Structures are given as C-alpha cells and as structure tokens.
C-alpha cells in the first residue's frame, strides 16, 4: 500500500507541489506550515519529514 499523496496542506489548504511534508500517519503540510510547526505534526506530535516524490509518470 502506497502513500495517499494528498494534494492540499491540512492547515492552509494550499495546493501542494513536490515539496510537501508528512508524519507517520500521513498528515500532510506545505513547507511554510511545517516551518511554523517546527517540523512537529500538530495532530499527533510526530516528526514531519519531506514526502517522497512519486515515480515518473504517476500522477498524485
């Protein structure tokens, strides 16, 4: 099972580009909101890390 690859930030609803951050529960945030939260998920307190990019040719 792969990542859900959400398309909007959970906080500001901004459309996500290739630079998105996720926690272990796949909560997803943009770079600006991640910085605001000091890379800690506001939902579960997990670490927010760069989301991997999908393989070429696969849309999210």
For each residue, the residues with C-beta under 8 A, 3 or more apart:
1:
2: 5
3: 22 26 51 52
4: 26 28
5: 2 51 54 60
6: 10 16 20 26 28
7: 15 16 60
8: 13 14 15 16 28
9: 12 13 14 16 20 28 29 30 33
10: 6 27 28 29 33 43
11: 29 30 33 36 42
12: 9 30 32 33
13: 8 9
14: 8 9 30 32
15: 7 8
16: 6 7 8 9 19 20 28 30
17: 20
18: 53
19: 16 30 31 50
20: 6 9 16 17 28 29 30 31 50 51
21: 28 29 30 31 34 39 48 49 50 51
22: 3 26 27 28 29 48 49 51
23: 26 27 41 43 44 46 47 48 49
24: 44 46 47
25: 41 43 44 46
26: 3 4 6 22 23
27: 10 22 23 41 43 44 46 48
28: 4 6 8 9 10 16 20 21 22 51
29: 9 10 11 20 21 22 33 34 37 41 48
30: 9 11 12 14 16 19 20 21 33 34
31: 19 20 21 34 35
32: 12 14 35 36
33: 9 10 11 12 29 30 36 37
34: 21 29 30 31 37 39 48
35: 31 32 38 39
36: 11 32 33
37: 29 33 34 40 41 42 48
38: 35
39: 21 34 35 47 48 49
40: 37 45 46 47 48
41: 23 25 27 29 37 44 45 46 47 48
42: 11 37
43: 10 23 25 27
44: 23 24 25 27 41
45: 40 41
46: 23 24 25 27 40 41
47: 23 24 39 40 41
48: 21 22 23 27 29 34 37 39 40 41
49: 21 22 23 39
50: 19 20 21
51: 3 5 20 21 22 28
52: 3
53: 18
54: 5 58 59 60
55: 58
56:
57:
58: 54 55
59: 54
60: 5 7 54
